[in-house]
């Protein structure tokens, strides 16, 4: 797989939209253009501006309503369906200028939702020549268990789990738990 740097490079940058408190679009990045162009591309004087769906304005309005109702809803979340076959998560946050007591802008992060894919543990076991016990440890790791949790479930010591993890990492050419997960994808 490679280094942690390679894994970080593969992460997707979220789409970013920044609105002033009057819903005027102040900033957008390339990723927001890419995501929103799947809905309805718009051009204006040679500069591509994203079409902003009503769901995004609604999320901003909800955030502002919570602010005026003294609920201080500092973040808003929503899911938006895209026609091209995928969904996006929307998260909205208030932004304030330096020394400001009240928000001056709202930032909306747009991220594609990737469907969770089941890992084929049998294939992984064959491909990396893992023992039955290593395969069990790997399965529990993928379920989010800590070394202690894995040890308790398999009735072995944490030191034994650490030994299995070292062997798994060696066989998979990974240097960390994160790299193990990335190699399996």
N, C-alpha and C positions, 0 to 999 in steps of 0.2 A: 504494500500500500504506500508506504512512505512516511514522511514526518508529520508532526502535528501541523506544521505550516501548510502542507499540501491539503490537509483536511479543512483547515480554515479557509483556504482559497476556494474550495468547492462549495462553501456556504453561500446561499443566495442573499444578496443585499435586498432589504425590504424597499418597497416603493414608499417614498416620503412626499407628503403634501403638507404645506403649511398655509393656513388661512388666517387672515386677521379676524377680529371679532365681528366684522360685518360680512363675513363669508366670502371675502375676496381672496382669490388664490394668490399667495405671495411667492411661493416657491414650490417646485416639483423637481424630482430627479429623473434620470433616464429610466430607472426601473419602474417608476410609477407610469411612465409613458408606455413601456412594454406591457405592463399588466392591464392598464386601462384601455389600450388600443384594441384588446380583445372584445371590448364592449362597443365602443363607437369612436373611431379616430376623428380628430378635429384638427383643422389647419386654420391658421390666421396669419396673414401677412408673412408667409414663408416660415413662420415659427410654429412648430408643433406644440400645441397645448393639449393637455389631457382633457377628455370629456369626463366630467365629474358626475358620477351617478348620484341619484337622489338619496341612496342609503348613506352615503358619506356626509351629505349635508344634514340628514336626519340625526346621525350620530353626533355631529358637532352641536346641533340644536339641543339635543338631550344633555350634553355636557354643560352647555351654557345655562340651561334650565336648572340643573342641579346646583350650579354655582349661585344663581339668584335665589333659589329656594333655601339657601344656607345649608344644603346637604353636602356641599363641597365634594362633589363627585369628581375627583381628580383624574379619573381615567374612565373611558367608555370603550366597550368591546362589542363587536358584532361580527356576523358572518355574511358575506356577500356572494351570491351565486353568479358565475360568469358563464355566458352562453357557450364559450368554446370548450366546455366540459370540465372545468375545475372551479373550486371555490377559493375564496380569499378570506383571511381573517383581517378585521379592521380594529385598530386600537387608536384611540384618540387621547391626547394629553394636552394640558394647558402649558403654555410657555409664557414666561414673564421676562421683561427687560431687567437689567441689572438695577437693583434697588427698588424695583416696582413691587407694590403690595398686591396688585391685581393682575390677572393674566392679560397679555396683549395679543397673543396668537394661540392657535390650536394646531398641533402637529398630528397628522394621521399617518400611521404606519400601515401599509398594505402588504400582506404576505400570502403567497400561494400556499394552500393547504395540500400537502402531499399525502396520498393515501398510505396508511400503514401497510407494510408488506410483511407477511410472515416469513420468518427465516427457515430455510430448509436445513435443519440440524443434521439430518442423515447425510446430505450432500456435503455439508461442511466437515462432518466427521470423516468422510471418505477422502475429500480433497486435501485435508491437512493431516491425515493419519492420526486422528485423535483416539485415545482409548475411550472405553465406555464411561469411566469416571470423569475424564476430562470433558467429555460431551455433556455429562450431567452438570458439571461445574459451569460450563459455558451457558447452558440453558438457564440456570439460575441467575447467572450474571446478567443475561439479556432480559430477565424479568425484573431487574433493578435491585437485586439483593446485594448486600455488603458481604465482605469476607465472613464476618461473624454470622450473618444470616444464612449464608451458604453452609457454613460449618454446622450450624444447628440443624438445618434441614437434612444434611447428609450424615449427621452423627460422626463428624470427624473434627479434628482441631483446626483452628485458624491457620496454624503453621502449615498444615497439610494442604489447606485451600491455597495458601500463598505459593506452595511448591507447584500445585497443579496450574495456577495462573502463570507462573514463570514458564512452565513447559508449553502451555497453550500459546503464550506470546511468542516463544521461540519457534514453534511450528508454524505459526501464522505470520511471522515476520513483523510482529507488532511490538511497539514499545510502551503501550498504555492500554487501559481498558477502552478508551475512546477509539483507538486505532483498531482494536479487535472488532468493535461494532462496525466501524467503517469498512473493514475488510470483508465482513459478512454481507454487506449490502450489495 
